[in-house]
Amino acid sequence: MKKGLLPSKVCVVCGRPFNWRKRWARCWEQVRYCSERCRRSARRSGAP
């Protein structure tokens, strides 16, 4: 699959766009953060 055809989302913490990754294949609907760093900072700040 070409990278341009992959689905993308916007990180709820930093606002950056990020693309689908193979490791997220089963849980793409639940993915909200672009990285582990954003996921951790969301937990610290109390963001959903």
BAFISE-154314 format. One record per residue: residue number from 1; residue in three letters; x, z, y of N, C-alpha, C in turn. Coordinates in steps of 0.02 Angstrom, whole numbers. Each point is the difference from the previous one (the first is absolute). Layout:
N
    k    r  n.east    n.up  n.north  ca.east   ca.up  ca.north  c.east    c.up  c.north
  NUM  ALA       X       Z        Y        X       Z         Y       X       Z        Y
...
***
This chain:
48
    k    r  n.east    n.up  n.north  ca.east   ca.up  ca.north  c.east    c.up  c.north
    1  MET      42       0      -59      -42       0        59      45       0       62
    2  LYS     -18     -41       48       39      -4        62     -15      60       44
    3  LYS      51      23       35       -8      60        42     -52      -9       55
    4  GLY      -8     -60       25      -49     -12        52     -72       7      -23
    5  LEU     -10      -3      -65      -67       4       -29     -20      71      -21
    6  LEU      47      47        5      -14      68       -21     -46      35       50
    7  PRO     -45      43      -23      -42      37        47      42      50       41
    8  SER     -25      17       58       37      48        42     -49      50       29
    9  LYS      28      56       24      -38      54        33      42      25       58
   10  VAL     -30      44       40       35      31        56       5      75      -15
   11  CYS      59      28        7       12      71       -12     -39      42       49
   12  VAL     -35      52      -24      -40      42        43      42      47       43
   13  VAL      64       9      -17       44      45        38      39     -38       54
   14  CYS      37     -51      -21       44     -34        48     -29     -65       27
   15  GLY     -53     -25      -31      -32     -61        25      34     -64      -19
   16  ARG      51       3      -42       35     -60       -21     -36     -34      -58
   17  PRO       1     -66       -2      -29     -35       -57      46       5      -61
   18  PHE     -29       3      -59       40       0       -61     -37     -40      -53
   19  ASN      38     -30      -46      -28     -43       -51      -8      35      -67
   20  TRP     -41     -31      -41      -12      23       -68      66       3      -38
   21  ARG       7      50      -42       58       6       -44     -24       6      -72
   22  LYS      41     -22      -46      -20       1       -70     -17      70      -24
   23  ARG      36      50       23      -13      69       -22     -67      26       25
   24  TRP     -29     -33       51      -65      19        26     -57     -42      -31
   25  ALA      14     -38      -51      -49     -47       -29     -64      35      -21
   26  ARG       5      58      -31      -59      36       -25     -35      42       52
   27  CYS      34      17       54      -29      46        49       1     -28       71
   28  TRP       1     -65        8        5     -31        66     -56      23       46
   29  GLU     -59      12      -25      -56      22        41      12      68       32
   30  GLN      39      43      -33       13      68        25      63       5       43
   31  VAL      41     -52        1       63       2        38     -16      -1       75
   32  ARG      29      48       37      -13       6        72      64       2       41
   33  TYR      56      16      -32       62       9        36      52     -51      -22
   34  CYS      42     -22       46       50     -50       -16      61      28      -36
   35  SER      10      65        5       59      30       -30     -11      74      -16
   36  GLU      45      27      -38       -2      71       -16       8      42       64
   37  ARG      41     -23       45       10      35        64     -65       7       39
   38  CYS     -39     -53        4      -64       2        35     -49      45      -37
   39  ARG       0      -2      -66      -45      43       -39      15      73       13
   40  ARG      65      17        1       19      70        13     -17      22       71
   41  SER      13     -43       48      -14      19        70     -75       7       11
   42  ALA     -41     -37      -35      -72       7         6     -23      68      -26
   43  ARG      30      22      -53      -18      66       -28      20      56       47
   44  ARG      58      -8       34       23      52        46     -44       3       62
   45  SER     -20     -59       25      -39      -1        62     -74      11      -11
   46  GLY     -22      -2      -63      -70      11       -15     -43     -62        4
   47  ALA      32     -58        7      -38     -63         1     -27     -15      -69
   48  PRO     -56     -36       -5      -28     -16       -66      42     -48      -40
***
